[in-house]
Amino acid sequence: MNGFVFNLTLSQNGFPWASEKLNYFSGGLDVRMYQKIAGALSFAFRNYSVVTNNQPIPNHSRQYIGLG
């Protein structure tokens, strides 16, 4: 299986009536590549990145590496 996936996301999070308490932007980039090696065996590469700005960012919107 050969393939490529590219996904770019930009979102504003928060409430208009409480923008001083919770108002932040987040952007995500997801890039994946798949290369067939032999038979049903494939090699996959993935890069997923998220960038946020403004404060505070709720814990459920944070990104973690491994078990969180």
Secondary structure, DSSP 8 states (H G I E B T S, - for coil): --EEEEEEEEEEEE-GGGTTTSEEEEEEEEEEEEEEEETTEEEEEEEEEEEEESS---GGG---SS--
